[in-house]
Amino acid sequence: MIEKKFYGERLRSARMYRGLTLTELAKRTEISKQSLSLYENDNNTPDYMKVRLLASELNFPYDYFFQKDSYAAKTETTYFRSLASATKKDRTAQSIKLEYVAKMYEILMEFISFPEMNLPSVDFVGCDDVFECENEDAIQEIENIAAQVRKYWDIGTGPIKDLQYLLEKNGIIVTGFDTNEDKIDAFSQRTIVAGNDIYFIAVALGNRPEGRIRFDMAHELGHILLHPWSEDLEAITKDEFKARERQANMFASAFLLPRDSFGKDIASYPTDLKYYQFLKNKWKVSIQAMIYRTHQLGIMSDNQYQYLMRQVSKNGWRINEPGDVPYSLNENIFQGAIDLLIEQNVLTAKEILDLFKKNGVTLYPEDMEELLHLRPDTLKVEEKVVPILQLRKK
């Protein structure tokens, strides 16, 4: 008799994926916290009805709990934007979601030739103290790296029209989903796939303006280029974390708003908020980010900077600026990959789902579509009904 084996690690992963503690799941299912802990550590096995209950509460397919992962992708460090204010539980949930993105990427690599990683070699000294990051040498170092990346990618010094496309073209995978947590704007993760480093960036979707999402993507690019990826970020000090966040912000600012070209644009009216609204349409960056950059470049004084920021607050622009509209990512590299497989009759949607399931990625299609930022119903399987009646031949 062949019996299915229940894998406790899958229960733990599903629970953390949904952002639940053992106590919260116990309350929802009326299964004791102690029993759940035993299940997760493979010290006991839940009966059929309890597995059904857990699958329903966690919104995971029943079969998920009886499969082992068969992928080789190894996830390393994850950098979270606003890590200091987000809970560990929420960070873990988002990290696990991005791990599933990496798993599906690895599976699709068998059929799709994705763009190779194309990043310049950066020699960054940096600093471990947020105040040291403000000295001229540290600022100039990041300015030089931002200019180096633009030159390496041959994109000139003007506004970047499509940052998502630029990142994907150079081998960085971009996706976006609802983080269910206002304190997490974006995060990036390095995963080793087939012996190669692959970087993933996930941005929070929802009612967020273009300027913020573009800055978040550039901020994560800063982490990818500037910072270590083989250490536990929970172990570093708050000052070290703040310094890295500061560096990533400085890189994003210098990368999106180059010193010479943006500086020339803003020099005419550096204290005119109406002019910033005009430039926002050109550079696709928030007014606040442009004001900060203008001050950093020494084009306005400290007093002028403080006055403008008071005006921003007075106008209610800290949250909603003029010209802000909800921004959605483009159809990303995953949508292109799935469309290519289906349109070229390589795989059907059902075969893609079966392939994922065979390799341990047993999620509902709606979850896969969210994680990969696919159009709704991209992976929907239409059940074809074969007619059972036919006309008699005379």
C-alpha positions in Angstrom: 0.0 0.0 0.0 1.4 3.4 -1.0 0.8 6.1 1.5 1.3 9.8 1.1 3.7 11.5 3.5 2.7 14.7 5.2 5.7 17.2 5.2 5.6 19.5 8.2 8.0 22.0 6.6 5.3 22.6 3.9 2.8 23.5 6.7 5.3 25.9 8.2 6.0 27.5 4.8 2.3 27.9 4.0 1.6 29.4 7.4 4.4 31.9 7.1 3.4 32.6 3.5 0.0 33.8 4.8 1.7 35.9 7.5 0.3 33.9 10.4 1.9 32.9 13.8 1.3 29.5 15.3 -1.0 31.1 17.8 -3.1 32.8 15.1 -3.4 29.6 13.0 -4.4 27.7 16.2 -7.2 30.2 16.9 -8.5 30.1 13.3 -8.5 26.3 13.1 -9.2 25.4 16.7 -6.2 23.0 16.5 -3.9 23.5 19.5 -0.7 25.4 19.1 1.2 22.4 20.5 -0.3 20.1 17.9 0.5 22.5 15.1 4.1 22.7 16.3 4.3 18.9 16.3 3.0 18.8 12.8 5.5 21.3 11.5 8.4 19.5 13.1 7.2 16.1 11.8 6.8 14.8 15.3 3.1 14.0 14.6 0.9 13.7 11.5 -2.5 15.4 11.2 -5.5 13.2 10.2 -7.3 13.7 6.9 -9.9 16.2 8.2 -7.3 18.3 9.9 -5.2 18.5 6.7 -8.4 19.6 4.8 -9.1 22.2 7.5 -5.5 23.5 7.3 -5.6 23.6 3.5 -8.8 25.5 3.5 -7.8 28.0 6.2 -4.4 28.7 4.6 -5.9 28.6 1.0 -3.4 26.1 -0.2 -4.2 23.0 -2.3 -4.5 19.8 -0.3 -1.8 18.1 -2.3 0.7 20.8 -1.4 1.3 19.3 2.0 2.3 16.0 0.6 5.0 17.1 -1.8 8.7 17.8 -1.4 10.4 20.7 -3.2 12.4 19.4 -6.1 14.1 22.7 -7.2 17.7 23.6 -6.5 17.3 27.4 -6.1 19.0 28.6 -3.0 17.7 31.9 -1.5 20.1 34.2 0.3 19.8 37.7 1.8 16.6 39.8 1.4 16.8 43.6 1.6 13.6 45.3 2.6 12.8 48.9 2.1 11.7 50.3 5.5 12.9 47.1 7.2 13.3 49.0 10.5 9.5 49.6 10.8 8.2 46.3 9.4 7.5 43.3 11.5 9.6 40.1 11.2 6.4 38.1 10.5 5.5 40.3 7.5 9.1 40.3 6.2 9.2 36.5 6.3 5.9 36.3 4.4 7.1 38.5 1.6 10.5 36.7 1.5 8.8 33.3 1.1 6.6 34.7 -1.7 9.7 35.8 -3.6 11.2 32.4 -3.0 8.2 30.9 -4.9 8.9 33.4 -7.7 12.5 32.1 -7.9 11.3 28.5 -8.0 8.9 29.2 -10.9 11.7 31.1 -12.7 14.0 28.2 -12.3 11.4 25.8 -13.8 10.7 28.2 -16.7 14.4 28.3 -17.5 14.1 24.9 -19.0 12.1 26.4 -21.8 12.9 30.1 -21.9 16.2 31.9 -22.4 15.9 34.8 -20.0 18.3 37.8 -20.3 21.6 37.2 -18.6 22.8 39.2 -15.6 24.6 42.3 -16.9 25.9 44.4 -14.0 29.1 46.4 -13.9 31.8 45.5 -11.4 31.5 48.0 -8.6 34.2 48.7 -6.0 32.3 50.3 -3.1 34.0 51.2 0.2 30.9 52.7 1.8 30.4 53.5 5.5 28.8 51.9 8.5 27.5 55.1 10.1 24.6 57.1 8.8 26.3 60.4 9.5 29.5 59.3 7.8 27.5 58.7 4.7 26.9 62.5 4.4 30.5 63.4 3.9 31.7 64.5 0.5 33.8 61.5 -0.3 31.0 59.1 0.4 28.5 61.1 -1.6 31.0 61.4 -4.5 31.7 57.6 -4.4 28.0 56.9 -4.9 27.6 59.6 -7.6 30.5 57.9 -9.6 28.9 54.5 -9.3 25.5 55.8 -10.5 27.2 57.4 -13.5 29.2 54.2 -14.1 26.0 52.1 -14.3 24.4 54.6 -16.8 27.5 54.4 -18.9 27.7 50.6 -18.7 24.1 50.3 -19.8 24.5 53.0 -22.4 21.4 55.0 -21.4 22.9 58.5 -21.5 22.1 61.1 -18.8 18.4 61.9 -19.6 15.3 60.6 -17.9 14.9 56.8 -17.9 11.7 56.1 -19.8 11.0 52.6 -18.6 13.1 51.5 -15.5 11.3 48.1 -15.2 12.2 47.2 -18.8 15.8 48.4 -18.3 16.3 46.2 -15.2 14.7 43.2 -16.9 16.8 43.7 -20.0 19.9 43.5 -17.8 18.9 40.3 -16.0 17.1 41.6 -12.9 13.7 40.0 -12.4 11.0 42.5 -11.4 7.6 41.6 -10.0 5.0 43.2 -7.8 2.3 42.1 -5.4 0.2 43.3 -2.5 2.4 43.2 0.6 -0.5 43.8 2.9 1.8 46.0 4.9 2.2 49.7 4.4 5.6 49.6 6.0 7.1 47.5 3.2 7.5 49.4 -0.1 9.8 47.1 -1.9 12.4 44.4 -1.4 15.1 42.6 -3.2 16.5 39.1 -3.0 19.4 37.1 -4.3 18.9 33.5 -5.3 21.4 31.1 -6.7 19.9 29.3 -9.7 21.9 26.7 -11.6 25.0 28.1 -10.0 24.3 31.7 -11.1 23.3 34.7 -9.0 19.9 36.0 -9.9 18.5 39.1 -8.4 14.7 39.7 -7.8 13.0 43.0 -7.1 9.4 43.1 -5.8 7.5 46.3 -5.4 4.3 46.9 -3.5 1.4 47.5 -5.7 -1.9 49.2 -5.0 -2.6 52.9 -4.9 1.0 54.1 -5.3 2.3 56.7 -7.7 4.8 56.2 -10.4 7.5 58.3 -8.9 7.6 56.3 -5.7 7.6 52.9 -7.4 10.4 54.0 -9.8 12.4 55.3 -6.8 11.8 52.0 -5.0 13.2 50.0 -7.9 16.3 52.2 -8.2 16.7 51.9 -4.4 16.8 48.1 -4.7 19.2 48.4 -7.6 21.4 50.3 -5.2 21.3 47.4 -2.7 22.2 45.0 -5.4 25.2 46.9 -6.5 26.5 48.3 -3.2 25.9 45.9 -0.4 26.8 42.4 0.8 24.5 39.5 0.0 25.9 36.7 2.1 25.1 37.9 5.6 22.1 37.8 8.0 20.6 41.3 8.0 18.9 40.6 11.3 22.4 40.5 12.9 23.6 43.9 11.8 23.2 47.0 14.0 20.5 49.6 13.4 23.1 52.2 12.5 24.5 49.8 9.9 21.1 49.2 8.4 20.3 52.9 8.4 23.6 53.6 6.6 22.8 51.1 3.9 19.3 52.5 3.4 20.8 55.9 3.2 23.3 54.7 0.6 20.6 53.0 -1.5 18.6 56.3 -1.4 21.6 58.3 -2.5 22.2 55.9 -5.3 18.6 56.0 -6.5 18.6 59.8 -6.4 21.9 60.0 -8.4 20.9 57.3 -10.8 17.4 58.8 -11.6 18.5 62.4 -11.5 22.1 62.7 -12.8 24.1 65.7 -11.5 24.8 67.5 -14.8 21.6 66.9 -16.7 19.1 67.3 -13.9 21.2 70.0 -12.3 21.0 72.0 -15.5 17.2 71.5 -15.7 16.6 72.7 -12.1 19.1 75.5 -12.0 16.7 78.1 -13.5 14.0 77.9 -10.8 15.3 75.8 -7.9 12.7 77.2 -5.4 9.6 77.3 -7.6 7.2 74.4 -6.7 5.3 75.0 -9.9 8.5 74.3 -11.8 9.0 71.1 -9.9 5.5 70.0 -11.0 6.6 70.6 -14.6 9.8 68.6 -14.2 8.0 65.8 -12.5 6.4 65.0 -15.8 9.8 64.8 -17.5 11.9 63.0 -14.9 9.1 60.7 -13.5 10.4 61.3 -10.0 8.5 62.8 -7.0 8.7 66.5 -6.2 10.1 65.7 -2.8 12.9 63.5 -4.3 13.8 66.3 -6.7 13.9 68.9 -3.9 16.1 66.6 -1.9 18.4 66.1 -4.9 18.5 69.8 -5.7 19.6 70.5 -2.1 22.2 67.7 -2.2 23.7 69.2 -5.4 24.2 72.5 -3.6 21.8 74.4 -5.9 19.7 75.6 -3.0 20.7 76.6 0.5 19.7 74.8 3.7 17.1 77.6 4.5 15.6 77.3 1.0 15.4 73.5 1.4 13.7 73.7 4.8 11.3 76.3 3.5 10.3 74.2 0.5 9.8 71.1 2.6 7.5 73.1 4.9 5.5 74.2 1.9 5.3 70.6 0.8 3.9 69.6 4.2 1.5 72.6 4.3 0.1 71.6 0.9 -0.5 68.0 2.0 2.1 66.7 -0.6 3.9 64.4 1.8 1.3 61.8 1.0 -0.3 62.9 -2.3 1.5 65.2 -4.7 0.1 67.0 -7.7 0.2 64.7 -10.8 0.2 61.5 -8.7 -1.8 58.7 -10.4 -1.9 55.0 -9.4 0.9 53.2 -11.2 1.0 49.6 -12.3 4.0 47.6 -13.5 4.2 46.7 -17.2 3.5 43.2 -18.3 6.7 41.7 -17.1 9.2 39.1 -18.2 7.1 36.3 -16.7 4.0 37.4 -18.7 6.1 37.3 -21.9 7.5 33.9 -21.0 4.1 32.3 -20.3 2.6 33.9 -23.5 5.5 32.7 -25.6 5.1 29.1 -24.3 1.3 29.1 -25.0 1.3 31.0 -28.3 4.1 28.8 -29.7 2.2 25.7 -28.6 5.1 24.6 -26.5 2.9 24.2 -23.4 -0.7 24.8 -22.5 -1.8 26.6 -19.4 -2.6 23.2 -17.8 0.7 21.7 -18.8 2.5 24.7 -17.2 0.5 24.2 -14.0 1.3 20.5 -14.0 5.0 21.3 -14.5 5.0 23.6 -11.5 3.2 21.0 -9.4 5.6 18.3 -10.5 8.4 20.4 -9.1 6.8 21.1 -5.8 5.1 24.5 -6.6 1.6 23.5 -5.8 -0.3 26.8 -5.5 -3.7 27.9 -6.8 -3.4 29.6 -10.3 -4.6 32.9 -8.7 -1.6 32.9 -6.3 0.8 32.1 -9.2 -0.7 34.9 -11.3 -0.2 37.4 -8.4 3.3 36.3 -7.6 4.4 36.5 -11.2 2.4 39.6 -11.9 0.4 38.0 -14.7 -2.8 39.1 -16.3 -5.9 37.6 -14.6 -6.8 34.2 -16.0 -3.4 33.7 -17.8 -3.2 30.3 -16.1 -6.9 29.5 -16.2 -7.6 26.1 -17.6 -10.7 25.8 -19.7 -12.4 22.4 -19.4 -13.5 21.3 -22.9 -16.6 19.3 -23.1 -16.6 16.7 -25.8 -20.0 16.4 -27.5 -21.6 13.0 -27.0 -24.3 13.4 -29.6 -23.7 13.2 -33.3 -26.0 13.3 -36.4 -26.6 10.0 -38.1 -25.0 9.6 -41.5 -27.6 8.8 -44.2 
